[in-house]
Amino acid sequence: MIKKHITPGNIAIFLGLLTHLAISEVYGNEYARYFMYFLITIIIPIVIFNLIKERREDKLNNTTLFQASISKMLIIAVVLVIFFFITKQNYR
């Protein structure tokens, strides 16, 4: 089974992150934070829509795509929390 990695959602996320990188280089961090908030509000509905689609496919085909996606997101969330605590700096 060949997985589809180049999907419209992945392309949108990739282009959004490239745009965020360009904005932070050109204008500095004052606009980059607000653009990141904008990207998060765009990415979350895409992820939710994708999960709903995978859950429907799982019910029809008796597969475990939805469970695998949830597991991947939990693993990434744990890794991000670990990185947050590793890089946390005490500013006073």
C-alpha atoms as one frame of an Amber mdcrd trajectory, in Angstrom:
protein
   0.000   0.000   0.000   1.450   3.337  -1.057   0.619   6.238   1.216  -0.284
   9.601  -0.239   2.059  12.178   1.254   1.417  14.989  -1.205  -2.110  16.057
  -0.362  -3.729  19.497  -0.520  -3.633  19.736   3.284   0.080  18.952   3.451
   0.843  21.417   0.672  -1.165  24.148   2.450   0.672  23.525   5.724   4.056
  23.500   3.967   3.363  26.752   2.120   2.022  28.350   5.305   5.180  27.458
   7.229   7.374  28.753   4.397   5.407  31.998   4.420   5.822  32.198   8.202
   9.575  31.792   7.799   9.673  34.542   5.170   7.593  36.914   7.307   9.777
  36.344  10.358  12.931  37.006   8.314  11.650  40.148   6.609   9.531  41.805
   9.287  10.868  40.278  12.474   9.057  38.515  15.263   6.366  41.142  15.867
   4.332  39.969  12.844   5.431  36.339  12.942   3.505  35.633  16.155   0.201
  36.857  14.700   0.770  34.965  11.475   1.406  31.805  13.508  -1.924  32.342
  15.281  -3.531  32.657  11.852  -1.855  29.451  10.659  -3.034  27.548  13.724
  -6.629  28.608  13.086  -6.290  27.343   9.507  -4.483  24.069  10.322  -6.790
  22.868  13.123  -9.938  22.625  10.905  -7.899  20.825   8.221  -6.717  18.265
  10.780 -10.238  17.801  12.163 -11.665  17.329   8.665  -8.962  14.767   7.882
  -9.685  12.843  11.087 -13.412  12.771  10.340 -12.679  11.460   6.854 -10.373
   8.748   8.232 -12.971   7.705  10.809 -15.598   7.304   8.065 -13.156   5.201
   6.025 -12.426   3.063   9.078 -16.115   2.325   9.570 -16.610   1.426   5.910
 -13.417  -0.603   5.335 -12.709  -1.911   8.862  -9.237  -0.355   8.923  -7.300
   1.365  11.718  -6.233   4.633  10.063  -8.042   6.755  12.645  -6.429   4.962
  15.576  -2.987   5.303  13.968  -3.523   9.037  13.406  -4.572   9.615  17.011
  -1.548   7.632  18.230   0.803   9.718  16.068  -0.685  12.957  17.398  -0.308
  11.800  20.999   3.327  10.833  20.435   4.076  14.200  18.826   2.323  16.012
  21.687   4.489  14.180  24.243   7.647  15.002  22.272   6.652  18.684  22.070
   6.022  18.828  25.824   9.417  17.241  26.475  11.118  19.745  24.149   9.261
  22.586  25.868  10.570  21.595  29.281  14.085  20.981  27.954  14.291  24.433
  26.353  12.390  26.312  29.042  14.437  29.241  30.310  13.761  31.265  33.410
  13.548  34.926  32.510  13.136  37.375  35.372
